[in-house]
Amino acid sequence: MYFFKLIANSIFSLISKHILRKEFFIIVILLIRYKHCLVVLLACIQYIKCFFGLKNI
């Protein structure tokens, strides 16, 4: 559970640096509903990294 909170905090801090869009809310909902599934969690992280192109990370 600590691992999930750590990743969630990093994702929310990343989101707060950029303009909020509908995709972010979808990702957050997926994280909340499927937090027990590590595969979904990692997929969301990869999506965020690809979405920003790793430029501002």
PyRosetta script that sets phi, psi and omega in degrees:
from pyrosetta import init, pose_from_sequence

init()
pose = pose_from_sequence("MYFFKLIANSIFSLISKHILRKEFFIIVILLIRYKHCLVVLLACIQYIKCFFGLKNI")
pose.set_psi(1, -35.8)
pose.set_omega(1, 177.7)
pose.set_phi(2, -63.6)
pose.set_psi(2, -37.9)
pose.set_omega(2, 179.1)
pose.set_phi(3, -61.7)
pose.set_psi(3, -41.3)
pose.set_omega(3, 179.0)
pose.set_phi(4, -65.8)
pose.set_psi(4, -42.1)
pose.set_omega(4, 179.8)
pose.set_phi(5, -64.1)
pose.set_psi(5, -38.1)
pose.set_omega(5, 179.7)
pose.set_phi(6, -63.1)
pose.set_psi(6, -46.2)
pose.set_omega(6, 179.8)
pose.set_phi(7, -68.6)
pose.set_psi(7, -40.1)
pose.set_omega(7, 179.9)
pose.set_phi(8, -62.6)
pose.set_psi(8, -41.0)
pose.set_omega(8, 178.9)
pose.set_phi(9, -64.3)
pose.set_psi(9, -39.9)
pose.set_omega(9, 179.3)
pose.set_phi(10, -67.3)
pose.set_psi(10, -36.4)
pose.set_omega(10, 178.5)
pose.set_phi(11, -68.1)
pose.set_psi(11, -43.6)
pose.set_omega(11, -179.8)
pose.set_phi(12, -66.9)
pose.set_psi(12, -36.2)
pose.set_omega(12, 177.4)
pose.set_phi(13, -67.7)
pose.set_psi(13, -34.6)
pose.set_omega(13, 177.2)
pose.set_phi(14, -67.8)
pose.set_psi(14, -42.2)
pose.set_omega(14, 179.8)
pose.set_phi(15, -64.7)
pose.set_psi(15, -38.1)
pose.set_omega(15, -176.4)
pose.set_phi(16, -66.6)
pose.set_psi(16, -18.0)
pose.set_omega(16, 179.5)
pose.set_phi(17, -82.8)
pose.set_psi(17, -10.6)
pose.set_omega(17, -175.1)
pose.set_phi(18, -126.8)
pose.set_psi(18, 171.6)
pose.set_omega(18, 178.2)
pose.set_phi(19, -71.0)
pose.set_psi(19, 133.5)
pose.set_omega(19, 180.0)
pose.set_phi(20, -70.2)
pose.set_psi(20, 134.8)
pose.set_omega(20, 177.3)
pose.set_phi(21, -130.4)
pose.set_psi(21, 170.0)
pose.set_omega(21, -177.5)
pose.set_phi(22, -63.0)
pose.set_psi(22, -31.3)
pose.set_omega(22, -179.8)
pose.set_phi(23, -60.2)
pose.set_psi(23, -35.9)
pose.set_omega(23, -178.7)
pose.set_phi(24, -64.7)
pose.set_psi(24, -41.3)
pose.set_omega(24, 179.9)
pose.set_phi(25, -66.4)
pose.set_psi(25, -36.2)
pose.set_omega(25, 176.9)
pose.set_phi(26, -63.5)
pose.set_psi(26, -43.1)
pose.set_omega(26, 179.9)
pose.set_phi(27, -64.1)
pose.set_psi(27, -43.1)
pose.set_omega(27, -179.9)
pose.set_phi(28, -62.6)
pose.set_psi(28, -42.1)
pose.set_omega(28, 178.5)
pose.set_phi(29, -62.8)
pose.set_psi(29, -41.3)
pose.set_omega(29, 178.0)
pose.set_phi(30, -63.4)
pose.set_psi(30, -40.9)
pose.set_omega(30, 179.7)
pose.set_phi(31, -63.6)
pose.set_psi(31, -40.8)
pose.set_omega(31, -178.4)
pose.set_phi(32, -69.1)
pose.set_psi(32, -40.6)
pose.set_omega(32, -176.0)
pose.set_phi(33, -78.2)
pose.set_psi(33, -32.4)
pose.set_omega(33, -174.0)
pose.set_phi(34, -119.0)
pose.set_psi(34, 34.9)
pose.set_omega(34, -177.3)
pose.set_phi(35, -66.2)
pose.set_psi(35, -18.4)
pose.set_omega(35, 177.7)
pose.set_phi(36, -78.8)
pose.set_psi(36, -12.8)
pose.set_omega(36, -176.5)
pose.set_phi(37, -102.9)
pose.set_psi(37, 108.7)
pose.set_omega(37, -176.8)
pose.set_phi(38, -67.5)
pose.set_psi(38, -29.7)
pose.set_omega(38, -178.8)
pose.set_phi(39, -64.6)
pose.set_psi(39, -43.9)
pose.set_omega(39, 178.6)
pose.set_phi(40, -65.1)
pose.set_psi(40, -39.3)
pose.set_omega(40, 179.8)
pose.set_phi(41, -61.6)
pose.set_psi(41, -47.9)
pose.set_omega(41, 179.8)
pose.set_phi(42, -66.1)
pose.set_psi(42, -35.8)
pose.set_omega(42, 178.5)
pose.set_phi(43, -64.5)
pose.set_psi(43, -39.7)
pose.set_omega(43, 177.8)
pose.set_phi(44, -64.8)
pose.set_psi(44, -39.5)
pose.set_omega(44, 178.7)
pose.set_phi(45, -64.4)
pose.set_psi(45, -43.2)
pose.set_omega(45, 178.4)
pose.set_phi(46, -63.8)
pose.set_psi(46, -37.6)
pose.set_omega(46, 178.5)
pose.set_phi(47, -63.3)
pose.set_psi(47, -43.0)
pose.set_omega(47, 179.9)
pose.set_phi(48, -64.5)
pose.set_psi(48, -43.1)
pose.set_omega(48, 179.9)
pose.set_phi(49, -62.8)
pose.set_psi(49, -42.1)
pose.set_omega(49, 178.9)
pose.set_phi(50, -69.6)
pose.set_psi(50, -33.9)
pose.set_omega(50, -177.6)
pose.set_phi(51, -65.1)
pose.set_psi(51, -38.5)
pose.set_omega(51, -179.5)
pose.set_phi(52, -93.4)
pose.set_psi(52, -8.5)
pose.set_omega(52, 178.5)
pose.set_phi(53, 67.0)
pose.set_psi(53, 18.6)
pose.set_omega(53, 177.8)
pose.set_phi(54, 58.0)
pose.set_psi(54, 22.9)
pose.set_omega(54, -178.1)
pose.set_phi(55, -82.5)
pose.set_psi(55, -41.9)
pose.set_omega(55, -174.9)
pose.set_phi(56, -104.1)
pose.set_psi(56, 16.8)
pose.set_omega(56, -178.6)
pose.set_phi(57, -98.3)
pose.dump_pdb("model.pdb")
